[in-house]
Amino acid sequence: MIAVVLGCAWQAVLAGHSAWALSEAARLAAREYAVKRVALGPEPARSYSRAIVDRVLPSSMRDGRSFRVSRGGAVELRVHIPLAPPFSAVFAHGPTITSRAGFGG
């Protein structure tokens, strides 16, 4: 019973860390897109934003991620939450979480 409780607690920590890391990556990517779009245009800005996401996200969250920039410049990221060892033996990947951030107006 203790192992199950500890496994669930560790999964909750991973979920919280994933949500924080994802929101930070989305915020930084949106800021990068807003700055680079003015200087370089939308397509190069999108590439720079994607590079920021790859640098900021932990490696455990990079597989299966989706990256999208809306017309207004908001960045939307979607990733799978990494699974704690007891759950990773049963499930292929964790639930998906999404974060959206915009910068400027």
C-alpha positions as CSV (number, residue, x, y, z in Angstrom):
1,M,0.0,0.0,0.0
2,I,2.9,2.4,0.8
3,A,4.5,1.7,-2.6
4,V,1.2,2.6,-4.3
5,V,0.8,5.8,-2.3
6,L,4.5,6.8,-3.0
7,G,4.0,6.0,-6.7
8,C,0.9,8.2,-6.9
9,A,2.7,11.0,-5.0
10,W,5.7,10.9,-7.4
11,Q,3.3,11.0,-10.4
12,A,1.7,14.1,-8.9
13,V,5.1,15.7,-8.6
14,L,5.9,14.8,-12.2
15,A,2.6,16.3,-13.4
16,G,3.2,19.5,-11.5
17,H,6.7,19.8,-12.8
18,S,5.4,19.1,-16.4
19,A,2.8,21.8,-16.1
20,W,5.3,24.3,-14.9
21,A,7.9,23.5,-17.5
22,L,5.3,23.5,-20.3
23,S,3.9,26.9,-19.3
24,E,7.4,28.4,-19.1
25,A,8.3,27.0,-22.5
26,A,5.2,28.4,-24.0
27,R,5.8,31.8,-22.5
28,L,9.4,32.0,-23.7
29,A,8.4,30.7,-27.2
30,A,5.7,33.4,-27.4
31,R,8.1,36.1,-26.4
32,E,10.7,34.9,-28.9
33,Y,8.0,34.7,-31.7
34,A,6.8,38.3,-31.0
35,V,10.3,39.7,-31.1
36,K,11.6,37.8,-34.1
37,R,8.3,38.3,-36.1
38,V,8.9,42.0,-36.1
39,A,12.6,41.7,-37.1
40,L,12.5,38.6,-39.5
41,G,8.9,37.7,-40.4
42,P,6.6,34.9,-39.3
43,E,8.3,31.8,-40.7
44,P,11.8,32.5,-39.2
45,A,10.2,33.6,-36.0
46,R,8.3,30.2,-35.8
47,S,11.6,28.4,-36.2
48,Y,13.3,30.4,-33.5
49,S,10.3,29.7,-31.2
50,R,10.4,26.0,-31.8
51,A,14.2,26.0,-31.0
52,I,13.4,27.7,-27.7
53,V,10.9,25.0,-26.9
54,D,13.4,22.3,-27.7
55,R,16.0,24.0,-25.4
56,V,13.7,24.6,-22.5
57,L,11.6,21.4,-22.3
58,P,13.1,18.5,-20.4
59,S,14.0,15.6,-22.7
60,S,11.3,13.4,-21.2
61,M,8.7,15.8,-22.6
62,R,10.0,16.3,-26.1
63,D,8.7,13.1,-27.7
64,G,5.2,13.4,-29.1
65,R,5.0,17.2,-28.5
66,S,3.0,19.5,-30.7
67,F,3.8,23.1,-31.4
68,R,1.5,25.6,-33.0
69,V,1.5,29.4,-33.5
70,S,-1.9,31.1,-34.0
71,R,-2.4,34.0,-36.4
72,G,-2.4,36.4,-33.4
73,G,1.1,35.1,-32.3
74,A,-0.1,32.9,-29.4
75,V,2.0,29.7,-29.0
76,E,0.2,26.5,-28.1
77,L,2.2,23.5,-26.8
78,R,0.9,20.0,-26.1
79,V,3.0,17.3,-24.4
80,H,2.5,14.0,-22.6
81,I,3.2,14.0,-18.9
82,P,6.1,11.6,-18.1
83,L,5.1,8.6,-16.1
84,A,6.5,7.4,-12.8
85,P,8.0,3.9,-12.9
86,P,5.0,2.0,-11.6
87,F,2.8,3.5,-14.2
88,S,5.3,3.5,-17.1
89,A,5.3,-0.3,-17.0
90,V,1.6,-0.4,-17.7
91,F,1.0,2.6,-20.0
92,A,2.8,3.7,-23.2
93,H,2.6,7.4,-22.4
94,G,1.0,9.7,-19.9
95,P,-2.0,12.0,-20.3
96,T,-1.6,15.1,-22.5
97,I,-1.5,18.6,-21.1
98,T,-1.6,21.9,-23.1
99,S,-0.3,25.3,-22.5
100,R,-1.0,28.5,-24.5
101,A,0.8,31.8,-24.1
102,G,0.8,35.1,-26.0
103,F,3.2,38.0,-25.8
104,G,2.3,41.6,-26.5
105,G,-0.9,42.7,-28.2
